[in-house]
Amino acid sequence: MPIEESGDGMRISVVGCGYLGAVHAASMAELGHQVVGIDVDERKIGALNAARAPFYEPGFEDLLARTLATGRLRFSTDIADAAGAAVHFVCVGTPQKRGEYAADLRFVEAATESLLGVLAPGELVAGKSTVPVGTAGRLAELVADKVPGALLAWNPEFLREGFAVTDTLHPDRLVYGLPAGSDREVAERLLDEVYAPIVAAGTPKVVTDHATAEMVKTAANSFLATKISFINAMAELCEATGADVKQLADAIGYDDRIGRKFLNAGLGFGGGCLPKDIRAFMARAGELGADQALTFLREVDNINMRRRIRMVELAREVCDGSLLGKHIAVLGAAFKPDSDDIRDSPALNVAAQLQLQGADVRVTDPAAIDNARRLWPQLDYADTAEQAAASADAVLVLTEWRAYRELDPVAFGKVVASKRVLDGRNALDREAWTAAGWTYRALGRRAG
């Protein structure tokens, strides 16, 4: 059901207009609020004010244009424009520190400090960034010390790239990490007013303390990463025993305690969240003297990285034991479909390793080519799957875009030199491809 606007709305600021912040700002305007998005990047702000999305996200550009046209949404580089907002959302990134597992909190700290000059008593700073547990408590003390009467809450996001608009307007839960005492009711009331249509729709709401709210996001990402790495560990065993990991996943997925979601064996996870979040979780546990509680996440990370190495090995096996001079088509550059995000992309990591081992690699992607060219200029790129696969000795499907899942194996077989496909995401119809004369290989599955 559509979400209705929340009456006259509130005045809201969103500090940080990257992927999370821009989507959140437009979504809050869609709910009927008066929203200003703040970012230091003038080019990004110019694009957003012109209704041009600076990243690929299905449905976002339409939402952006629609909410800008109402006059409820605008973007600025001046933090002074955030003055007078009842709620200030902090939506900046927390990347992994260079050379460390820990999260880099400079941007969160800078965003919060920038608000101190415009913040007034009774207003709420609501953090949405993924931070190590303990960060909110420290920032709450800073806010209370500099602006008595102002409050800080932590309100983590749970966006999936490719579904960000839906996940913001129709979330599966709301989590409020609130201060203690009488301030708790004030902060909860403000967040309830922000999300009034979502709360009215019956969305589950978890009201808790700062620390628990911070841990919800990192615990959720760690669980998902563990589930993905578990099935990939089973894929390693399947390869050693001749078992089939897809059938194994189907069988255990019928158990409702386990479920079938996130049990697709393949190249593993990447992107700007899961890898850095599980590492930051481990680092924080170590700082707290509880590192043994999360030692399993180190193996989760190791399993994930081994899948990339194994895909290169499999490509070499398929290419008669040598990659030197072989033409390899890589379908996919983004870390997942319906996104142009190439951060820690398994597909690009594999493509680069193949090239280093002497292969002639050509990469294609429906949305991420421009980003890939900037970060990996040494690779060759093609606009379409057919162009990438022309005269190829092997085709690797490394991002499960719908366009690749729906390729016609008969027609596609006419452009390659050798009908050899490596399904890095277990996304293709093996029977259809083998019937069309292709040699089919996938991680954790018997050769076909």
Secondary structure as UniProt FT lines:
FT   TURN            7..8
FT   STRAND          11..15
FT   HELIX           19..30
FT   TURN            31..32
FT   STRAND          34..38
FT   HELIX           42..49
FT   TURN            50..51
FT   TURN            58..59
FT   HELIX           60..70
FT   STRAND          73..76
FT   HELIX           79..82
FT   TURN            83..84
FT   STRAND          87..90
FT   TURN            98..99
FT   HELIX           106..115
FT   TURN            116..118
FT   TURN            121..122
FT   STRAND          124..127
FT   TURN            133..134
FT   HELIX           135..146
FT   TURN            148..149
FT   STRAND          151..154
FT   TURN            161..162
FT   HELIX           164..169
FT   STRAND          174..178
FT   TURN            181..182
FT   HELIX           183..194
FT   HELIX           196..200
FT   TURN            201..202
FT   STRAND          205..209
FT   HELIX           210..241
FT   HELIX           245..253
FT   TURN            256..258
FT   TURN            261..262
FT   HELIX           274..287
FT   TURN            288..289
FT   HELIX           291..294
FT   HELIX           295..318
FT   TURN            319..321
FT   TURN            324..325
FT   STRAND          327..331
FT   TURN            343..344
FT   HELIX           346..356
FT   TURN            357..358
FT   STRAND          360..364
FT   HELIX           369..375
FT   TURN            377..378
FT   STRAND          380..381
FT   HELIX           385..389
FT   TURN            390..391
FT   STRAND          394..397
FT   HELIX           402..405
FT   HELIX           409..412
FT   TURN            413..415
FT   STRAND          420..423
FT   TURN            424..425
FT   HELIX           430..435
FT   TURN            436..437
FT   STRAND          439..442
FT   TURN            443..444
//
